[in-house]
Structure formats: structure tokens, C-alpha cells
Amino acid sequence: MYKLILFSWLGVLLLASCASVGDDLPDVFRPDARDTDAADPLIDGPADLPPSEEADLPPDLPPDSPEVPVDLAEAAETVDSPDIVDIPPEDIVVDDTPIDPGPGTCMPSDLPTQALCNGANKCTLDVSTSCTPEVLCDLAGPQGENQNCTSSSLSDNCQKGFTCLFDGVMYTCRKFCSVDADCSAFGGNSGCQISISTDTCPTGLTGVKTCTHHCDYFYQTGCQAGQGCRVLAGSFRAYSDCTAAGSGVQGTLCPNGSNDCAAGYDCFEIDYGGGDIRVQCAKICNYSGGYPACDSGYTCSTGTDWPANLGACL
């Protein structure tokens, strides 16, 4: 058995009162009582003043003006005016810094595509309290596929599209995916096969997976130092992945999974018959012959749905 533990208007109305013109008005108000030869100021304008009186009026005002002239120059001296300073164009600084739109928001479906967050931010996992994934936009880091990473409750230093996973011993960056084709850039043995477990969801977050890492499980190449190339076999296909290497060899118990086994070995559930089932490290072998072969006393055996060339020494 293979076991991988990758783990917000005023209107003012004026009323006028008018008295009717009646016979009891004084003759001076009767239209027929007006002296037609006398000057009417409403019709003929004001009577002319003697020249001596006109000369006493201010020259800039009409003779009938009630306004009192104001010496504007004298008035201006009493008003405080702000100082006006000319600034040379070259001394004018314009702040053209673009407005920061913030990290943005995203949805779980954006984890593999990385299309919704702004700028250098990535869509990544937030703390989830159930098996339903919660996500946020956070600043992306420099670390890429299978590189060591650091992780906190809300962020990690992996690149956009990657997340920092713990395999029980090491923290490495893994790429989010939806299907195997999302992982093809890493090599033929890479597939969208890793579920992400959390403390509140040990069975894996719904709809969230990452790519396995392509490596050669026969020749133990393609992993970084301190890792072993492991096998995820099933449906007549074998995927590979790199996890921390332990010290277990043929027959060593592996209760913690592959990490208990040395590079070149993997953790299997072995049925010895009669109810004797053990979870042990066993050497990976080439069932089609060739390298690697089993040590003396062991036979290269295969699983029911393993690919034709994959085997384990029993």
C-alpha cells in the first residue's frame, strides 16, 4: 500500500394692497385736476438744477444719483491681499504614482489558473475550518517546483500558482492543478494526484489538488538531496513524487509512510497470508527485468493495476 502524507427657491411672494380711486380723493390726485402745463417728473424727468448746484455734484455720478462716492484707491489700502508667488514650471512636482488596487480577491477555481489576483499577488489557500477550501490573494514569493519553502498560517514564499506543502519532514512548493495535463511541463511521471490535508480536514480539501513531482523511481534521479523518488501506482499508471527519505530498507516497518523508507524503497502493505498483513519498506524493482533488480532471496512482484514494468521486491 502506498501512503502519501502531503499535507472580508425661496420664493418671496409680495402682496400689494391697492386703494380704489374714488370721487372723495383730493383734487390733486384727480387726473383732470393736473396742470397740463406743469412739468411731470414721472414723464418729463427731474427739473434742471441751477448750474451752480450741478457743479457741486461728483463728476462721475449722474446728477440724480443717491450714491455716495467712494475713493476706491483709499478703500483698497484697507484690504489685506494674499501674496501671489510665481512657481517656475520646473519646480512643480506632479505625483503620478499609480493607485495601489490592493491584492484583489479570488475563488478556489482560480488556484490552478491564477487569473484574478492583482499584480504580483497569487491566489492561495487561507485557513479553512472545514473541507471547503477558503482562499485569498497574497504576495507571491520566489520559490518554484519542489524547492524548499517556508509557510505560516496565511502565506508562504512560493511562486504564483504554487503552495507550500509539508510531507512530514520537508516543506516544498507544489503546483495547483485540476487535471494531469496541468502538470505535463514537469515530465511524464508528474500528475494531478496530491490531495491537501489539514487539521480540520484530514481527508483532503474538496476540489484542491497539486502536481506530483517528476522523477525516475528506478534510478532515483530528479529529486533534491535528502529526498527519495516514490511511486504512486494505480489504474495501470505510475506517477512519481519526491518526499523526504528515511532510513528504512527491506522489511522495515513504515507506520509514517514513505518517509520512513530510504531512497529506492517505498512503503507497501504486504499480505503474507494467513491474516499476516504488514506495512513495510520494500525495494522498488523493474518487473520487466533489468535495473533495478531485487537482492538475493527476494522476488520482483507487481500489483493488480500497476504498469507493466513496476514491481516491489517481496
C-alpha positions as CSV (number, residue, x, y, z in Angstrom):
1,M,0.0,0.0,0.0
2,Y,1.3,3.4,-0.9
3,K,0.5,6.2,1.5
4,L,1.5,9.8,0.9
5,I,1.0,12.3,3.6
6,L,1.3,15.6,2.0
7,F,-0.4,17.6,3.9
8,S,-13.5,40.1,4.2
9,W,-36.5,78.7,-4.0
10,L,-37.3,80.6,-1.7
11,G,-40.0,82.4,-3.4
12,V,-41.0,85.6,-1.7
13,L,-44.4,86.5,-2.7
14,L,-45.1,90.2,-2.3
15,L,-48.7,91.2,-1.9
16,A,-49.6,94.8,-2.8
17,S,-52.7,96.5,-1.3
18,C,-54.3,99.0,-3.6
19,A,-56.9,101.6,-2.7
20,S,-59.5,102.3,-5.3
21,V,-59.6,105.8,-6.9
22,G,-62.9,107.4,-5.8
23,D,-64.6,110.8,-6.0
24,D,-63.6,111.7,-2.5
25,L,-59.9,112.0,-3.4
26,P,-58.4,115.4,-3.2
27,D,-58.3,117.3,-6.5
28,V,-54.5,117.0,-6.6
29,F,-54.9,113.2,-7.2
30,R,-57.6,113.6,-9.9
31,P,-56.3,113.1,-13.4
32,D,-58.3,116.0,-14.7
33,A,-57.0,118.3,-11.9
34,R,-53.4,118.1,-13.2
35,D,-51.9,121.2,-14.6
36,T,-51.0,120.2,-18.1
37,D,-48.5,123.0,-18.4
38,A,-46.6,121.9,-15.3
39,A,-43.7,119.5,-15.6
40,D,-44.4,116.0,-14.5
41,P,-41.3,114.4,-13.0
42,L,-42.6,110.9,-14.0
43,I,-42.9,111.9,-17.6
44,D,-40.6,114.9,-18.2
45,G,-37.8,113.8,-15.8
46,P,-36.4,115.9,-13.0
47,A,-36.3,119.6,-13.2
48,D,-33.0,121.1,-14.2
49,L,-30.8,122.4,-11.4
50,P,-29.1,125.7,-11.5
51,P,-25.6,125.5,-12.9
52,S,-24.1,126.3,-9.6
53,E,-25.7,123.3,-7.9
54,E,-24.8,120.9,-10.8
55,A,-21.1,121.9,-10.4
56,D,-21.2,120.6,-6.8
57,L,-22.1,117.1,-7.8
58,P,-19.4,114.5,-8.3
59,P,-18.4,114.4,-11.9
60,D,-18.6,110.5,-12.2
61,L,-22.1,110.2,-11.0
62,P,-25.4,111.3,-12.7
63,P,-27.0,114.4,-11.2
64,D,-29.9,112.4,-9.8
65,S,-27.8,109.6,-8.2
66,P,-28.3,109.0,-4.5
67,E,-25.0,107.1,-4.2
68,V,-22.2,108.5,-2.1
69,P,-18.9,108.3,-4.0
70,V,-16.2,106.0,-2.6
71,D,-12.5,106.6,-3.0
72,L,-11.5,103.2,-4.4
73,A,-7.8,103.7,-4.0
74,E,-8.2,104.6,-0.4
75,A,-10.5,101.6,0.2
76,A,-8.1,99.2,-1.4
77,E,-5.4,100.2,1.0
78,T,-7.5,98.9,3.9
79,V,-8.0,95.4,2.3
80,D,-5.4,92.7,3.0
81,S,-4.5,90.8,-0.1
82,P,-2.7,87.4,-0.1
83,D,0.8,87.3,-1.5
84,I,0.9,85.7,-5.0
85,V,4.0,83.8,-5.7
86,D,5.0,82.6,-9.2
87,I,6.4,79.0,-9.2
88,P,8.6,78.1,-12.1
89,P,7.2,75.1,-14.0
90,E,10.4,73.1,-13.4
91,D,9.7,73.3,-9.6
92,I,6.2,71.8,-9.9
93,V,6.2,68.2,-8.8
94,V,3.3,66.0,-10.0
95,D,2.7,62.8,-8.2
96,D,1.9,60.3,-10.9
97,T,2.3,57.2,-8.7
98,P,-0.5,54.8,-9.7
99,I,-3.1,54.0,-7.1
100,D,-2.5,50.6,-5.5
101,P,-5.6,48.4,-6.3
102,G,-4.7,46.1,-3.4
103,P,-4.2,42.3,-3.7
104,G,-7.6,41.6,-5.0
105,T,-9.9,38.6,-4.4
106,C,-10.1,35.1,-5.9
107,M,-12.1,31.9,-5.8
108,P,-10.9,28.3,-5.3
109,S,-11.3,27.6,-9.0
110,D,-8.6,30.2,-9.6
111,L,-5.9,28.2,-7.8
112,P,-4.7,26.4,-10.9
113,T,-5.3,29.4,-13.4
114,Q,-4.2,32.3,-11.2
115,A,-6.2,34.9,-13.2
116,L,-8.0,37.0,-10.5
117,C,-5.4,38.5,-8.1
118,N,-3.7,41.8,-8.8
119,G,-0.1,42.4,-9.8
120,A,2.4,40.2,-8.0
121,N,-0.2,38.6,-5.8
122,K,-1.3,35.0,-6.1
123,C,-4.4,33.1,-5.3
124,T,-3.6,30.7,-2.4
125,L,-5.2,28.8,0.4
126,D,-6.4,30.6,3.5
127,V,-7.1,28.9,6.8
128,S,-10.1,26.6,6.3
129,T,-12.3,25.4,9.2
130,S,-13.8,22.6,7.1
131,C,-13.1,20.6,4.0
132,T,-14.4,23.5,1.9
133,P,-11.4,25.5,0.8
134,E,-11.0,29.2,1.6
135,V,-8.7,31.3,-0.5
136,L,-7.2,34.8,-0.5
137,C,-4.8,36.9,-2.7
138,D,-1.4,37.2,-1.2
139,L,2.1,38.3,-2.3
140,A,3.9,35.6,-4.4
141,G,7.4,34.5,-3.5
142,P,10.5,33.3,-5.4
143,Q,10.4,29.5,-4.8
144,G,9.3,27.1,-7.5
145,E,8.6,23.4,-8.1
146,N,9.9,21.1,-5.4
147,Q,12.0,23.9,-3.9
148,N,12.2,24.3,-0.1
149,C,9.7,26.9,1.3
150,T,8.6,28.5,4.5
151,S,4.9,28.6,5.4
152,S,2.8,30.4,8.0
153,S,-0.9,30.3,8.7
154,L,-1.7,32.8,6.0
155,S,1.2,32.9,3.5
156,D,4.2,31.1,2.0
157,N,7.1,32.1,-0.2
158,C,6.2,30.0,-3.2
159,Q,5.7,31.4,-6.7
160,K,2.3,32.2,-8.2
161,G,0.3,29.0,-8.8
162,F,2.3,27.1,-6.1
163,T,1.7,26.3,-2.5
164,C,4.0,25.1,0.3
165,L,3.3,21.6,1.4
166,F,4.7,19.6,4.3
167,D,5.4,15.9,3.7
168,G,6.0,15.1,7.3
169,V,9.7,16.1,7.2
170,M,10.3,18.8,4.5
171,Y,8.4,21.8,3.2
172,T,8.4,22.1,-0.6
173,C,6.5,24.1,-3.2
174,R,3.9,22.2,-5.3
175,K,1.8,23.5,-8.2
176,F,-2.0,23.7,-8.0
177,C,-3.8,21.6,-10.7
178,S,-7.2,20.4,-12.0
179,V,-6.1,17.6,-14.3
180,D,-2.9,15.7,-15.2
181,A,-2.3,18.0,-18.2
182,D,-1.7,20.9,-15.8
183,C,1.4,19.0,-14.7
184,S,2.8,18.0,-18.0
185,A,5.5,20.6,-18.0
186,F,7.3,18.8,-15.2
187,G,7.6,15.5,-17.0
188,G,5.7,12.3,-17.9
189,N,5.6,10.9,-14.4
190,S,4.0,14.1,-12.9
191,G,0.2,14.1,-12.4
192,C,-2.5,15.9,-10.6
193,Q,-2.7,13.4,-7.8
194,I,-1.8,15.1,-4.4
195,S,-4.7,16.0,-2.1
196,I,-4.1,18.6,0.6
197,S,-5.0,17.6,4.1
198,T,-5.5,20.0,7.0
199,D,-6.0,19.6,10.7
200,T,-9.8,20.2,10.2
201,C,-9.9,18.1,7.0
202,P,-7.7,15.0,7.2
203,T,-9.3,13.5,4.1
204,G,-8.3,16.5,1.8
205,L,-9.8,19.8,0.8
206,T,-12.6,19.5,-1.7
207,G,-11.6,20.1,-5.3
208,V,-8.0,21.1,-4.4
209,K,-5.0,19.1,-5.7
210,T,-1.4,19.7,-6.6
211,C,1.0,18.0,-9.0
212,T,3.4,15.2,-8.1
213,H,7.0,15.8,-9.0
214,H,8.5,14.1,-12.0
215,C,11.5,11.8,-11.1
216,D,12.9,8.4,-12.0
217,Y,11.9,5.9,-9.3
218,F,14.2,3.2,-10.8
219,Y,17.4,5.3,-11.0
220,Q,16.4,7.7,-8.1
221,T,17.1,10.9,-10.1
222,G,15.2,14.1,-10.3
223,C,14.8,14.8,-6.6
224,Q,16.8,17.2,-4.4
225,A,19.3,15.9,-1.8
226,G,17.6,14.3,1.2
227,Q,14.6,13.1,-0.9
228,G,13.7,9.8,-2.4
229,C,11.7,9.3,-5.6
230,R,8.5,7.5,-4.7
231,V,5.8,5.7,-6.7
232,L,2.1,6.4,-6.8
233,A,0.7,3.4,-8.7
234,G,-2.8,2.6,-9.8
235,S,-5.1,2.4,-12.8
236,F,-2.1,0.9,-14.7
237,R,-0.1,4.1,-14.4
238,A,2.7,5.0,-12.1
239,Y,3.2,8.6,-11.0
240,S,6.3,9.7,-9.3
241,D,6.9,12.1,-6.4
242,C,9.8,13.3,-4.2
243,T,9.4,13.1,-0.5
244,A,11.9,13.1,2.4
245,A,14.0,10.0,2.6
246,G,14.2,8.0,5.8
247,S,16.5,5.1,6.7
248,G,14.2,2.1,6.3
249,V,15.2,-0.7,4.0
250,Q,13.7,-4.1,3.0
251,G,11.3,-5.3,5.7
252,T,11.5,-2.1,7.9
253,L,8.1,-1.1,9.2
254,C,6.8,2.2,7.9
255,P,3.9,3.5,10.0
256,N,4.6,7.0,8.8
257,G,4.5,6.1,5.1
258,S,7.2,6.5,2.5
259,N,9.2,9.0,4.6
260,D,10.2,6.1,6.8
261,C,11.9,4.4,3.9
262,A,15.3,5.1,2.3
263,A,15.6,6.3,-1.3
264,G,15.0,3.4,-3.7
265,Y,12.5,1.8,-1.3
266,D,8.8,2.6,-0.8
267,C,6.1,1.7,1.8
268,F,3.8,-1.1,0.9
269,E,1.1,-3.1,2.6
270,I,2.2,-6.7,2.2
271,D,-0.1,-9.7,2.7
272,Y,1.9,-12.7,3.8
273,G,-1.2,-14.9,4.0
274,G,-3.0,-16.3,7.0
275,G,-4.0,-12.8,8.1
276,D,-0.4,-11.7,8.3
277,I,-0.5,-8.2,6.8
278,R,2.4,-5.8,7.4
279,V,3.2,-2.2,6.3
280,Q,6.8,-2.4,5.4
281,C,9.5,-0.8,3.3
282,A,10.3,-2.8,0.1
283,K,12.8,-2.2,-2.7
284,I,11.4,-0.9,-6.0
285,C,12.3,-3.2,-8.9
286,N,11.8,-3.4,-12.6
287,Y,9.2,-6.1,-13.2
288,S,10.2,-6.3,-16.9
289,G,13.8,-7.2,-16.0
290,G,16.8,-5.0,-15.9
291,Y,17.7,-2.4,-13.4
292,P,16.9,-2.3,-10.5
293,A,16.7,-6.0,-9.6
294,C,15.9,-7.5,-6.2
295,D,18.5,-8.6,-3.8
296,S,19.2,-12.3,-3.4
297,G,16.3,-14.1,-1.7
298,Y,13.6,-11.7,-2.9
299,T,11.3,-11.7,-6.0
300,C,10.1,-8.8,-8.0
301,S,6.3,-8.8,-7.7
302,T,3.7,-6.5,-9.2
303,G,0.3,-5.1,-8.2
304,T,-3.0,-5.8,-9.8
305,D,-3.3,-2.4,-11.5
306,W,0.3,-1.4,-11.7
307,P,2.0,-0.5,-15.0
308,A,3.8,-3.4,-16.6
309,N,7.4,-2.6,-15.6
310,L,6.8,-1.6,-11.9
311,G,7.4,-4.0,-9.1
312,A,8.3,-4.4,-5.5
313,C,10.7,-6.9,-4.0
314,L,9.0,-9.4,-1.7
